[in-house]
Amino acid sequence: MPKDGISDPQGQTIERALPALGLQGISSVRVGKSISLQIDAADEGDARRRVSEVCSRLLANPVIESFHVVVLPL
């Protein structure tokens, strides 16, 4: 997801189009990407730490993007 303060042209375009579709009261639209990983980990904390490292070192540009980790059981 783009960090706060970083321009998000896709989000802005969607936000401007919403009223034409009769959708009111929606603001602060941000567009990002979703990446799914399956990881072998000892526990949920280990999974979060390892996925956070992958995101911060490889998948996200820390200058303009933030990331959020969700752990789901298999």
PDB file of N, CA, C and O in Angstrom, chain B, residues numbered from 101:
ATOM      1  N   MET B 101       0.848  -1.168   0.000  1.00  0.00           N
ATOM      2  CA  MET B 101       0.000   0.000   0.000  1.00  0.00           C
ATOM      3  C   MET B 101       0.899   1.237   0.000  1.00  0.00           C
ATOM      4  O   MET B 101       1.903   1.263   0.711  1.00  0.00           O
ATOM      5  N   PRO B 102       0.555   2.264  -0.786  1.00  0.00           N
ATOM      6  CA  PRO B 102       1.364   3.486  -0.729  1.00  0.00           C
ATOM      7  C   PRO B 102       1.321   4.094   0.678  1.00  0.00           C
ATOM      8  O   PRO B 102       0.277   4.103   1.329  1.00  0.00           O
ATOM      9  N   LYS B 103       2.450   4.592   1.126  1.00  0.00           N
ATOM     10  CA  LYS B 103       2.496   5.254   2.432  1.00  0.00           C
ATOM     11  C   LYS B 103       1.661   6.527   2.405  1.00  0.00           C
ATOM     12  O   LYS B 103       1.433   7.105   1.342  1.00  0.00           O
ATOM     13  N   ASP B 104       1.204   6.965   3.587  1.00  0.00           N
ATOM     14  CA  ASP B 104       0.506   8.245   3.695  1.00  0.00           C
ATOM     15  C   ASP B 104       1.414   9.338   3.159  1.00  0.00           C
ATOM     16  O   ASP B 104       2.616   9.339   3.425  1.00  0.00           O
ATOM     17  N   GLY B 105       0.845  10.261   2.408  1.00  0.00           N
ATOM     18  CA  GLY B 105       1.610  11.356   1.845  1.00  0.00           C
ATOM     19  C   GLY B 105       2.174  11.056   0.464  1.00  0.00           C
ATOM     20  O   GLY B 105       2.641  11.963  -0.225  1.00  0.00           O
ATOM     21  N   ILE B 106       2.136   9.788   0.052  1.00  0.00           N
ATOM     22  CA  ILE B 106       2.586   9.401  -1.286  1.00  0.00           C
ATOM     23  C   ILE B 106       1.375   9.419  -2.210  1.00  0.00           C
ATOM     24  O   ILE B 106       0.336   8.843  -1.888  1.00  0.00           O
ATOM     25  N   SER B 107       1.507  10.077  -3.355  1.00  0.00           N
ATOM     26  CA  SER B 107       0.417  10.166  -4.318  1.00  0.00           C
ATOM     27  C   SER B 107      -0.030   8.775  -4.763  1.00  0.00           C
ATOM     28  O   SER B 107       0.795   7.892  -4.999  1.00  0.00           O
ATOM     29  N   ASP B 108      -1.345   8.592  -4.874  1.00  0.00           N
ATOM     30  CA  ASP B 108      -1.920   7.327  -5.323  1.00  0.00           C
ATOM     31  C   ASP B 108      -2.910   7.627  -6.448  1.00  0.00           C
ATOM     32  O   ASP B 108      -4.111   7.715  -6.194  1.00  0.00           O
ATOM     33  N   PRO B 109      -2.432   7.785  -7.687  1.00  0.00           N
ATOM     34  CA  PRO B 109      -3.315   8.148  -8.797  1.00  0.00           C
ATOM     35  C   PRO B 109      -4.463   7.164  -9.016  1.00  0.00           C
ATOM     36  O   PRO B 109      -5.573   7.584  -9.342  1.00  0.00           O
ATOM     37  N   GLN B 110      -4.219   5.868  -8.845  1.00  0.00           N
ATOM     38  CA  GLN B 110      -5.290   4.888  -9.015  1.00  0.00           C
ATOM     39  C   GLN B 110      -6.377   5.093  -7.966  1.00  0.00           C
ATOM     40  O   GLN B 110      -7.566   5.083  -8.284  1.00  0.00           O
ATOM     41  N   GLY B 111      -5.968   5.275  -6.728  1.00  0.00           N
ATOM     42  CA  GLY B 111      -6.935   5.508  -5.659  1.00  0.00           C
ATOM     43  C   GLY B 111      -7.730   6.779  -5.886  1.00  0.00           C
ATOM     44  O   GLY B 111      -8.938   6.807  -5.650  1.00  0.00           O
ATOM     45  N   GLN B 112      -7.063   7.832  -6.343  1.00  0.00           N
ATOM     46  CA  GLN B 112      -7.745   9.103  -6.605  1.00  0.00           C
ATOM     47  C   GLN B 112      -8.761   8.963  -7.734  1.00  0.00           C
ATOM     48  O   GLN B 112      -9.858   9.514  -7.644  1.00  0.00           O
ATOM     49  N   THR B 113      -8.416   8.238  -8.789  1.00  0.00           N
ATOM     50  CA  THR B 113      -9.337   8.026  -9.908  1.00  0.00           C
ATOM     51  C   THR B 113     -10.567   7.255  -9.458  1.00  0.00           C
ATOM     52  O   THR B 113     -11.690   7.607  -9.820  1.00  0.00           O
ATOM     53  N   ILE B 114     -10.365   6.214  -8.676  1.00  0.00           N
ATOM     54  CA  ILE B 114     -11.488   5.432  -8.158  1.00  0.00           C
ATOM     55  C   ILE B 114     -12.369   6.300  -7.274  1.00  0.00           C
ATOM     56  O   ILE B 114     -13.595   6.270  -7.389  1.00  0.00           O
ATOM     57  N   GLU B 115     -11.749   7.073  -6.395  1.00  0.00           N
ATOM     58  CA  GLU B 115     -12.510   7.931  -5.480  1.00  0.00           C
ATOM     59  C   GLU B 115     -13.368   8.933  -6.243  1.00  0.00           C
ATOM     60  O   GLU B 115     -14.510   9.183  -5.858  1.00  0.00           O
ATOM     61  N   ARG B 116     -12.836   9.509  -7.317  1.00  0.00           N
ATOM     62  CA  ARG B 116     -13.601  10.473  -8.118  1.00  0.00           C
ATOM     63  C   ARG B 116     -14.756   9.800  -8.861  1.00  0.00           C
ATOM     64  O   ARG B 116     -15.776  10.442  -9.111  1.00  0.00           O
ATOM     65  N   ALA B 117     -14.618   8.523  -9.219  1.00  0.00           N
ATOM     66  CA  ALA B 117     -15.649   7.809  -9.977  1.00  0.00           C
ATOM     67  C   ALA B 117     -16.801   7.303  -9.110  1.00  0.00           C
ATOM     68  O   ALA B 117     -17.887   7.044  -9.629  1.00  0.00           O
ATOM     69  N   LEU B 118     -16.592   7.160  -7.828  1.00  0.00           N
ATOM     70  CA  LEU B 118     -17.608   6.582  -6.947  1.00  0.00           C
ATOM     71  C   LEU B 118     -18.944   7.321  -6.976  1.00  0.00           C
ATOM     72  O   LEU B 118     -19.979   6.663  -7.084  1.00  0.00           O
ATOM     73  N   PRO B 119     -18.980   8.658  -6.886  1.00  0.00           N
ATOM     74  CA  PRO B 119     -20.275   9.350  -6.906  1.00  0.00           C
ATOM     75  C   PRO B 119     -21.074   9.099  -8.188  1.00  0.00           C
ATOM     76  O   PRO B 119     -22.303   9.040  -8.138  1.00  0.00           O
ATOM     77  N   ALA B 120     -20.409   8.950  -9.324  1.00  0.00           N
ATOM     78  CA  ALA B 120     -21.108   8.673 -10.581  1.00  0.00           C
ATOM     79  C   ALA B 120     -21.803   7.313 -10.549  1.00  0.00           C
ATOM     80  O   ALA B 120     -22.746   7.074 -11.303  1.00  0.00           O
ATOM     81  N   LEU B 121     -21.336   6.433  -9.683  1.00  0.00           N
ATOM     82  CA  LEU B 121     -21.951   5.115  -9.519  1.00  0.00           C
ATOM     83  C   LEU B 121     -22.988   5.108  -8.401  1.00  0.00           C
ATOM     84  O   LEU B 121     -23.534   4.061  -8.055  1.00  0.00           O
ATOM     85  N   GLY B 122     -23.255   6.288  -7.840  1.00  0.00           N
ATOM     86  CA  GLY B 122     -24.224   6.393  -6.754  1.00  0.00           C
ATOM     87  C   GLY B 122     -23.682   5.945  -5.416  1.00  0.00           C
ATOM     88  O   GLY B 122     -24.449   5.671  -4.493  1.00  0.00           O
ATOM     89  N   LEU B 123     -22.378   5.869  -5.300  1.00  0.00           N
ATOM     90  CA  LEU B 123     -21.749   5.423  -4.054  1.00  0.00           C
ATOM     91  C   LEU B 123     -21.205   6.638  -3.317  1.00  0.00           C
ATOM     92  O   LEU B 123     -20.228   7.250  -3.746  1.00  0.00           O
ATOM     93  N   GLN B 124     -21.838   6.977  -2.217  1.00  0.00           N
ATOM     94  CA  GLN B 124     -21.499   8.176  -1.452  1.00  0.00           C
ATOM     95  C   GLN B 124     -20.804   7.795  -0.145  1.00  0.00           C
ATOM     96  O   GLN B 124     -20.895   6.658   0.317  1.00  0.00           O
ATOM     97  N   GLY B 125     -20.115   8.762   0.433  1.00  0.00           N
ATOM     98  CA  GLY B 125     -19.530   8.585   1.766  1.00  0.00           C
ATOM     99  C   GLY B 125     -18.292   7.706   1.793  1.00  0.00           C
ATOM    100  O   GLY B 125     -17.925   7.189   2.848  1.00  0.00           O
ATOM    101  N   ILE B 126     -17.641   7.527   0.647  1.00  0.00           N
ATOM    102  CA  ILE B 126     -16.411   6.730   0.594  1.00  0.00           C
ATOM    103  C   ILE B 126     -15.260   7.673   0.273  1.00  0.00           C
ATOM    104  O   ILE B 126     -15.322   8.425  -0.699  1.00  0.00           O
ATOM    105  N   SER B 127     -14.212   7.635   1.088  1.00  0.00           N
ATOM    106  CA  SER B 127     -13.080   8.537   0.873  1.00  0.00           C
ATOM    107  C   SER B 127     -11.772   7.829   1.207  1.00  0.00           C
ATOM    108  O   SER B 127     -11.765   6.695   1.685  1.00  0.00           O
ATOM    109  N   SER B 128     -10.684   8.511   0.950  1.00  0.00           N
ATOM    110  CA  SER B 128      -9.337   8.007   1.257  1.00  0.00           C
ATOM    111  C   SER B 128      -9.072   6.651   0.608  1.00  0.00           C
ATOM    112  O   SER B 128      -8.545   5.742   1.249  1.00  0.00           O
ATOM    113  N   VAL B 129      -9.442   6.520  -0.668  1.00  0.00           N
ATOM    114  CA  VAL B 129      -9.231   5.269  -1.392  1.00  0.00           C
ATOM    115  C   VAL B 129      -7.743   5.118  -1.711  1.00  0.00           C
ATOM    116  O   VAL B 129      -7.126   6.027  -2.265  1.00  0.00           O
ATOM    117  N   ARG B 130      -7.181   3.984  -1.363  1.00  0.00           N
ATOM    118  CA  ARG B 130      -5.777   3.674  -1.645  1.00  0.00           C
ATOM    119  C   ARG B 130      -5.743   2.321  -2.355  1.00  0.00           C
ATOM    120  O   ARG B 130      -6.473   1.405  -1.976  1.00  0.00           O
ATOM    121  N   VAL B 131      -4.912   2.191  -3.367  1.00  0.00           N
ATOM    122  CA  VAL B 131      -4.797   0.949  -4.119  1.00  0.00           C
ATOM    123  C   VAL B 131      -3.411   0.369  -3.875  1.00  0.00           C
ATOM    124  O   VAL B 131      -2.405   1.066  -4.008  1.00  0.00           O
ATOM    125  N   GLY B 132      -3.365  -0.897  -3.522  1.00  0.00           N
ATOM    126  CA  GLY B 132      -2.098  -1.575  -3.283  1.00  0.00           C
ATOM    127  C   GLY B 132      -2.111  -2.948  -3.918  1.00  0.00           C
ATOM    128  O   GLY B 132      -2.933  -3.233  -4.789  1.00  0.00           O
ATOM    129  N   LYS B 133      -1.206  -3.790  -3.482  1.00  0.00           N
ATOM    130  CA  LYS B 133      -1.142  -5.143  -4.012  1.00  0.00           C
ATOM    131  C   LYS B 133      -1.227  -6.135  -2.865  1.00  0.00           C
ATOM    132  O   LYS B 133      -0.935  -5.811  -1.714  1.00  0.00           O
ATOM    133  N   SER B 134      -1.626  -7.330  -3.202  1.00  0.00           N
ATOM    134  CA  SER B 134      -1.722  -8.404  -2.226  1.00  0.00           C
ATOM    135  C   SER B 134      -0.821  -9.544  -2.686  1.00  0.00           C
ATOM    136  O   SER B 134      -0.857  -9.946  -3.849  1.00  0.00           O
ATOM    137  N   ILE B 135      -0.025 -10.052  -1.776  1.00  0.00           N
ATOM    138  CA  ILE B 135       0.879 -11.164  -2.080  1.00  0.00           C
ATOM    139  C   ILE B 135       0.606 -12.260  -1.061  1.00  0.00           C
ATOM    140  O   ILE B 135       0.567 -12.003   0.142  1.00  0.00           O
ATOM    141  N   SER B 136       0.419 -13.467  -1.538  1.00  0.00           N
ATOM    142  CA  SER B 136       0.144 -14.604  -0.666  1.00  0.00           C
ATOM    143  C   SER B 136       1.373 -15.501  -0.613  1.00  0.00           C
ATOM    144  O   SER B 136       1.956 -15.829  -1.646  1.00  0.00           O
ATOM    145  N   LEU B 137       1.765 -15.897   0.598  1.00  0.00           N
ATOM    146  CA  LEU B 137       2.915 -16.783   0.801  1.00  0.00           C
ATOM    147  C   LEU B 137       2.500 -17.936   1.699  1.00  0.00           C
ATOM    148  O   LEU B 137       1.699 -17.752   2.615  1.00  0.00           O
ATOM    149  N   GLN B 138       3.028 -19.101   1.450  1.00  0.00           N
ATOM    150  CA  GLN B 138       2.886 -20.213   2.380  1.00  0.00           C
ATOM    151  C   GLN B 138       4.259 -20.444   2.973  1.00  0.00           C
ATOM    152  O   GLN B 138       5.238 -20.605   2.243  1.00  0.00           O
ATOM    153  N   ILE B 139       4.338 -20.461   4.303  1.00  0.00           N
ATOM    154  CA  ILE B 139       5.641 -20.545   4.964  1.00  0.00           C
ATOM    155  C   ILE B 139       5.596 -21.608   6.062  1.00  0.00           C
ATOM    156  O   ILE B 139       4.622 -21.697   6.810  1.00  0.00           O
ATOM    157  N   ASP B 140       6.639 -22.398   6.148  1.00  0.00           N
ATOM    158  CA  ASP B 140       6.779 -23.354   7.245  1.00  0.00           C
ATOM    159  C   ASP B 140       7.401 -22.605   8.415  1.00  0.00           C
ATOM    160  O   ASP B 140       8.501 -22.065   8.299  1.00  0.00           O
ATOM    161  N   ALA B 141       6.699 -22.573   9.536  1.00  0.00           N
ATOM    162  CA  ALA B 141       7.185 -21.835  10.703  1.00  0.00           C
ATOM    163  C   ALA B 141       6.842 -22.600  11.970  1.00  0.00           C
ATOM    164  O   ALA B 141       5.895 -23.385  12.005  1.00  0.00           O
ATOM    165  N   ALA B 142       7.629 -22.355  13.009  1.00  0.00           N
ATOM    166  CA  ALA B 142       7.425 -23.026  14.291  1.00  0.00           C
ATOM    167  C   ALA B 142       6.119 -22.600  14.951  1.00  0.00           C
ATOM    168  O   ALA B 142       5.443 -23.410  15.586  1.00  0.00           O
ATOM    169  N   ASP B 143       5.765 -21.314  14.798  1.00  0.00           N
ATOM    170  CA  ASP B 143       4.545 -20.782  15.391  1.00  0.00           C
ATOM    171  C   ASP B 143       4.164 -19.494  14.661  1.00  0.00           C
ATOM    172  O   ASP B 143       4.863 -19.064  13.743  1.00  0.00           O
ATOM    173  N   GLU B 144       3.060 -18.886  15.069  1.00  0.00           N
ATOM    174  CA  GLU B 144       2.579 -17.678  14.394  1.00  0.00           C
ATOM    175  C   GLU B 144       3.581 -16.530  14.490  1.00  0.00           C
ATOM    176  O   GLU B 144       3.773 -15.799  13.518  1.00  0.00           O
ATOM    177  N   GLY B 145       4.214 -16.364  15.634  1.00  0.00           N
ATOM    178  CA  GLY B 145       5.204 -15.298  15.799  1.00  0.00           C
ATOM    179  C   GLY B 145       6.382 -15.465  14.850  1.00  0.00           C
ATOM    180  O   GLY B 145       6.856 -14.498  14.253  1.00  0.00           O
ATOM    181  N   ASP B 146       6.846 -16.706  14.718  1.00  0.00           N
ATOM    182  CA  ASP B 146       7.941 -16.995  13.787  1.00  0.00           C
ATOM    183  C   ASP B 146       7.509 -16.699  12.353  1.00  0.00           C
ATOM    184  O   ASP B 146       8.274 -16.125  11.578  1.00  0.00           O
ATOM    185  N   ALA B 147       6.300 -17.083  12.002  1.00  0.00           N
ATOM    186  CA  ALA B 147       5.784 -16.814  10.652  1.00  0.00           C
ATOM    187  C   ALA B 147       5.740 -15.317  10.385  1.00  0.00           C
ATOM    188  O   ALA B 147       6.163 -14.861   9.323  1.00  0.00           O
ATOM    189  N   ARG B 148       5.230 -14.548  11.346  1.00  0.00           N
ATOM    190  CA  ARG B 148       5.150 -13.089  11.177  1.00  0.00           C
ATOM    191  C   ARG B 148       6.541 -12.472  10.994  1.00  0.00           C
ATOM    192  O   ARG B 148       6.743 -11.631  10.117  1.00  0.00           O
ATOM    193  N   ARG B 149       7.482 -12.889  11.814  1.00  0.00           N
ATOM    194  CA  ARG B 149       8.848 -12.351  11.723  1.00  0.00           C
ATOM    195  C   ARG B 149       9.465 -12.653  10.358  1.00  0.00           C
ATOM    196  O   ARG B 149      10.067 -11.779   9.733  1.00  0.00           O
ATOM    197  N   ARG B 150       9.312 -13.878   9.910  1.00  0.00           N
ATOM    198  CA  ARG B 150       9.924 -14.275   8.639  1.00  0.00           C
ATOM    199  C   ARG B 150       9.268 -13.578   7.452  1.00  0.00           C
ATOM    200  O   ARG B 150       9.960 -13.118   6.544  1.00  0.00           O
ATOM    201  N   VAL B 151       7.948 -13.499   7.453  1.00  0.00           N
ATOM    202  CA  VAL B 151       7.252 -12.823   6.353  1.00  0.00           C
ATOM    203  C   VAL B 151       7.556 -11.326   6.375  1.00  0.00           C
ATOM    204  O   VAL B 151       7.733 -10.720   5.318  1.00  0.00           O
ATOM    205  N   SER B 152       7.616 -10.728   7.550  1.00  0.00           N
ATOM    206  CA  SER B 152       7.965  -9.305   7.642  1.00  0.00           C
ATOM    207  C   SER B 152       9.349  -9.043   7.068  1.00  0.00           C
ATOM    208  O   SER B 152       9.570  -8.029   6.406  1.00  0.00           O
ATOM    209  N   GLU B 153      10.283  -9.956   7.320  1.00  0.00           N
ATOM    210  CA  GLU B 153      11.628  -9.797   6.762  1.00  0.00           C
ATOM    211  C   GLU B 153      11.599  -9.880   5.235  1.00  0.00           C
ATOM    212  O   GLU B 153      12.250  -9.085   4.556  1.00  0.00           O
ATOM    213  N   VAL B 154      10.847 -10.840   4.697  1.00  0.00           N
ATOM    214  CA  VAL B 154      10.732 -10.962   3.238  1.00  0.00           C
ATOM    215  C   VAL B 154      10.147  -9.685   2.647  1.00  0.00           C
ATOM    216  O   VAL B 154      10.636  -9.182   1.635  1.00  0.00           O
ATOM    217  N   CYS B 155       9.107  -9.166   3.278  1.00  0.00           N
ATOM    218  CA  CYS B 155       8.471  -7.943   2.776  1.00  0.00           C
ATOM    219  C   CYS B 155       9.420  -6.753   2.832  1.00  0.00           C
ATOM    220  O   CYS B 155       9.559  -6.023   1.851  1.00  0.00           O
ATOM    221  N   SER B 156      10.065  -6.557   3.959  1.00  0.00           N
ATOM    222  CA  SER B 156      10.920  -5.377   4.111  1.00  0.00           C
ATOM    223  C   SER B 156      12.195  -5.460   3.277  1.00  0.00           C
ATOM    224  O   SER B 156      12.733  -4.431   2.869  1.00  0.00           O
ATOM    225  N   ARG B 157      12.683  -6.671   3.020  1.00  0.00           N
ATOM    226  CA  ARG B 157      13.935  -6.812   2.267  1.00  0.00           C
ATOM    227  C   ARG B 157      13.740  -7.017   0.772  1.00  0.00           C
ATOM    228  O   ARG B 157      14.656  -6.763  -0.010  1.00  0.00           O
ATOM    229  N   LEU B 158      12.541  -7.480   0.355  1.00  0.00           N
ATOM    230  CA  LEU B 158      12.380  -7.854  -1.042  1.00  0.00           C
ATOM    231  C   LEU B 158      11.099  -7.341  -1.695  1.00  0.00           C
ATOM    232  O   LEU B 158      11.149  -6.811  -2.805  1.00  0.00           O
ATOM    233  N   LEU B 159       9.962  -7.486  -1.033  1.00  0.00           N
ATOM    234  CA  LEU B 159       8.684  -7.256  -1.701  1.00  0.00           C
ATOM    235  C   LEU B 159       8.185  -5.819  -1.665  1.00  0.00           C
ATOM    236  O   LEU B 159       7.496  -5.395  -2.593  1.00  0.00           O
ATOM    237  N   ALA B 160       8.505  -5.069  -0.642  1.00  0.00           N
ATOM    238  CA  ALA B 160       8.006  -3.698  -0.508  1.00  0.00           C
ATOM    239  C   ALA B 160       9.149  -2.703  -0.662  1.00  0.00           C
ATOM    240  O   ALA B 160      10.276  -2.952  -0.236  1.00  0.00           O
ATOM    241  N   ASN B 161       8.833  -1.581  -1.278  1.00  0.00           N
ATOM    242  CA  ASN B 161       9.786  -0.469  -1.344  1.00  0.00           C
ATOM    243  C   ASN B 161       9.532   0.384  -0.104  1.00  0.00           C
ATOM    244  O   ASN B 161       8.545   1.119  -0.067  1.00  0.00           O
ATOM    245  N   PRO B 162      10.391   0.309   0.910  1.00  0.00           N
ATOM    246  CA  PRO B 162      10.113   0.979   2.185  1.00  0.00           C
ATOM    247  C   PRO B 162      10.051   2.499   2.096  1.00  0.00           C
ATOM    248  O   PRO B 162       9.570   3.148   3.025  1.00  0.00           O
ATOM    249  N   VAL B 163      10.524   3.075   1.006  1.00  0.00           N
ATOM    250  CA  VAL B 163      10.471   4.528   0.848  1.00  0.00           C
ATOM    251  C   VAL B 163       9.050   4.991   0.559  1.00  0.00           C
ATOM    252  O   VAL B 163       8.630   6.041   1.046  1.00  0.00           O
ATOM    253  N   ILE B 164       8.299   4.213  -0.236  1.00  0.00           N
ATOM    254  CA  ILE B 164       6.964   4.662  -0.653  1.00  0.00           C
ATOM    255  C   ILE B 164       5.841   3.706  -0.285  1.00  0.00           C
ATOM    256  O   ILE B 164       4.671   4.054  -0.447  1.00  0.00           O
ATOM    257  N   GLU B 165       6.161   2.503   0.210  1.00  0.00           N
ATOM    258  CA  GLU B 165       5.125   1.514   0.503  1.00  0.00           C
ATOM    259  C   GLU B 165       5.195   1.044   1.951  1.00  0.00           C
ATOM    260  O   GLU B 165       6.257   1.013   2.572  1.00  0.00           O
ATOM    261  N   SER B 166       4.035   0.685   2.458  1.00  0.00           N
ATOM    262  CA  SER B 166       3.973   0.005   3.748  1.00  0.00           C
ATOM    263  C   SER B 166       3.370  -1.377   3.491  1.00  0.00           C
ATOM    264  O   SER B 166       2.813  -1.624   2.421  1.00  0.00           O
ATOM    265  N   PHE B 167       3.479  -2.268   4.461  1.00  0.00           N
ATOM    266  CA  PHE B 167       2.889  -3.593   4.291  1.00  0.00           C
ATOM    267  C   PHE B 167       2.232  -4.027   5.587  1.00  0.00           C
ATOM    268  O   PHE B 167       2.532  -3.517   6.666  1.00  0.00           O
ATOM    269  N   HIS B 168       1.332  -4.979   5.448  1.00  0.00           N
ATOM    270  CA  HIS B 168       0.573  -5.515   6.571  1.00  0.00           C
ATOM    271  C   HIS B 168       0.581  -7.031   6.428  1.00  0.00           C
ATOM    272  O   HIS B 168       0.270  -7.552   5.357  1.00  0.00           O
ATOM    273  N   VAL B 169       0.929  -7.741   7.487  1.00  0.00           N
ATOM    274  CA  VAL B 169       1.013  -9.198   7.456  1.00  0.00           C
ATOM    275  C   VAL B 169      -0.208  -9.783   8.152  1.00  0.00           C
ATOM    276  O   VAL B 169      -0.549  -9.394   9.269  1.00  0.00           O
ATOM    277  N   VAL B 170      -0.862 -10.725   7.474  1.00  0.00           N
ATOM    278  CA  VAL B 170      -1.977 -11.474   8.049  1.00  0.00           C
ATOM    279  C   VAL B 170      -1.582 -12.942   8.018  1.00  0.00           C
ATOM    280  O   VAL B 170      -1.232 -13.467   6.962  1.00  0.00           O
ATOM    281  N   VAL B 171      -1.636 -13.611   9.168  1.00  0.00           N
ATOM    282  CA  VAL B 171      -1.289 -15.027   9.249  1.00  0.00           C
ATOM    283  C   VAL B 171      -2.578 -15.830   9.337  1.00  0.00           C
ATOM    284  O   VAL B 171      -3.402 -15.614  10.226  1.00  0.00           O
ATOM    285  N   LEU B 172      -2.739 -16.761   8.400  1.00  0.00           N
ATOM    286  CA  LEU B 172      -3.905 -17.640   8.384  1.00  0.00           C
ATOM    287  C   LEU B 172      -3.438 -19.075   8.565  1.00  0.00           C
ATOM    288  O   LEU B 172      -2.456 -19.480   7.943  1.00  0.00           O
ATOM    289  N   PRO B 173      -4.117 -19.854   9.403  1.00  0.00           N
ATOM    290  CA  PRO B 173      -3.716 -21.253   9.572  1.00  0.00           C
ATOM    291  C   PRO B 173      -4.054 -22.057   8.316  1.00  0.00           C
ATOM    292  O   PRO B 173      -5.007 -21.746   7.602  1.00  0.00           O
ATOM    293  N   LEU B 174      -3.262 -23.084   8.064  1.00  0.00           N
ATOM    294  CA  LEU B 174      -3.543 -23.971   6.920  1.00  0.00           C
ATOM    295  C   LEU B 174      -4.540 -25.027   7.303  1.00  0.00           C
ATOM    296  O   LEU B 174      -4.901 -25.865   6.476  1.00  0.00           O
TER     297      LEU B 174
END
